Amino acid sequence: MTLVLVSAASIVLALGLSFLLMAPRHDAGTSAPMAAPFLGGGTPDTHAWQRFHFRAYTMTLVFIAFEMEMMFMYPWAVVFVEEGVKALAEMGMFLGILSVGILYGWREGVFRWQ
């Protein structure tokens, strides 16, 4: 119960301080263009909520596939000495599953230089 009260009090305090310190000041001498936020010298060409294509998605999947492969190679090498062929078969299945992700990235054109 104490944690809930402390959390609620800190939220109220943070919101109150931000309202007091960051609230816009309306001076009588400030004109409308001076009160507008700075846009870098021009008006924007597109709307801020415009949708865009996230092209790094497939590259991220391929990176995760390679990262997972490397992360499990060293422990597998240690276990391979003890287990033998069973560990080799398990690593083969693991690499086969990761190869599907790499082939998907290849099909999507992740490896093409643009």
C-alpha positions as CSV (number, residue, x, y, z in Angstrom):
1,M,0.0,0.0,0.0
2,T,2.9,2.3,0.8
3,L,4.4,1.7,-2.6
4,V,1.2,2.6,-4.3
5,L,0.9,5.9,-2.4
6,V,4.5,6.8,-3.0
7,S,4.1,6.0,-6.7
8,A,0.9,8.1,-7.0
9,A,2.5,11.0,-5.1
10,S,5.6,11.0,-7.3
11,I,3.4,11.0,-10.5
12,V,1.3,13.9,-9.2
13,L,4.5,15.8,-8.2
14,A,6.1,15.2,-11.6
15,L,3.0,16.3,-13.5
16,G,2.5,19.3,-11.3
17,L,6.2,20.4,-11.7
18,S,6.1,19.9,-15.5
19,F,2.9,22.0,-15.7
20,L,4.4,24.8,-13.6
21,L,7.8,24.9,-15.2
22,M,7.0,24.0,-18.8
23,A,3.7,25.8,-19.4
24,P,3.8,28.2,-22.3
25,R,4.1,31.9,-21.3
26,H,1.8,34.3,-23.2
27,D,3.6,37.6,-23.4
28,A,1.8,40.6,-24.8
29,G,4.6,41.5,-27.2
30,T,5.0,38.1,-28.8
31,S,3.6,37.8,-32.3
32,A,2.1,34.6,-33.8
33,P,5.1,33.7,-35.9
34,M,7.4,34.1,-33.0
35,A,5.2,31.9,-30.8
36,A,5.2,29.0,-33.4
37,P,7.7,26.2,-32.9
38,F,10.9,26.3,-34.9
39,L,10.6,24.2,-38.0
40,G,14.1,24.5,-39.4
41,G,13.4,27.3,-41.8
42,G,10.4,26.0,-43.8
43,T,7.0,24.5,-43.7
44,P,6.9,20.7,-43.7
45,D,6.1,19.0,-47.0
46,T,4.3,16.0,-45.5
47,H,2.1,15.4,-42.5
48,A,3.8,14.2,-39.4
49,W,1.6,11.1,-39.2
50,Q,2.4,10.0,-42.7
51,R,3.1,6.3,-42.9
52,F,6.5,5.1,-44.1
53,H,8.0,1.7,-45.0
54,F,10.4,0.3,-42.4
55,R,13.0,-1.3,-44.7
56,A,15.3,-2.4,-41.9
57,Y,12.8,-5.1,-40.6
58,T,14.1,-7.9,-42.8
59,M,17.7,-7.0,-42.1
60,T,16.9,-7.1,-38.4
61,L,15.5,-10.6,-38.8
62,V,18.7,-11.7,-40.6
63,F,20.9,-10.1,-38.0
64,I,19.0,-12.0,-35.2
65,A,19.4,-15.2,-37.1
66,F,23.2,-14.8,-37.4
67,E,23.4,-13.6,-33.8
68,M,21.5,-16.6,-32.5
69,E,23.7,-18.9,-34.5
70,M,26.9,-17.4,-33.1
71,M,25.5,-17.3,-29.5
72,F,24.8,-21.0,-29.5
73,M,28.0,-22.2,-31.4
74,Y,30.4,-22.0,-28.4
75,P,28.3,-23.9,-25.9
76,W,27.5,-26.4,-28.5
77,A,31.2,-27.0,-29.2
78,V,31.7,-27.7,-25.5
79,V,28.8,-30.1,-25.4
80,F,29.7,-31.7,-28.7
81,V,32.8,-33.3,-27.1
82,E,30.7,-35.1,-24.6
83,E,27.6,-35.9,-26.7
84,G,29.0,-36.7,-30.1
85,V,26.6,-37.4,-33.0
86,K,23.5,-36.5,-31.1
87,A,24.8,-32.9,-30.6
88,L,25.8,-32.8,-34.3
89,A,22.2,-33.7,-35.3
90,E,20.7,-31.1,-33.0
91,M,23.0,-28.4,-34.3
92,G,22.1,-29.4,-37.9
93,M,18.4,-29.0,-37.1
94,F,19.1,-25.6,-35.4
95,L,21.1,-24.3,-38.4
96,G,18.4,-25.6,-40.7
97,I,15.7,-23.5,-38.9
98,L,17.9,-20.5,-39.0
99,S,18.6,-21.0,-42.7
100,V,14.9,-20.6,-43.4
101,G,15.2,-17.1,-41.9
102,I,18.3,-16.3,-44.0
103,L,16.6,-17.6,-47.2
104,Y,13.6,-15.4,-46.4
105,G,15.8,-12.4,-46.1
106,W,17.6,-13.3,-49.3
107,R,14.2,-13.5,-51.1
108,E,13.2,-10.1,-49.7
109,G,16.4,-8.6,-51.1
110,V,18.1,-7.8,-47.9
111,F,21.5,-8.6,-49.3
112,R,21.2,-6.4,-52.4
113,W,23.2,-3.2,-52.3
114,Q,21.1,-0.1,-53.0
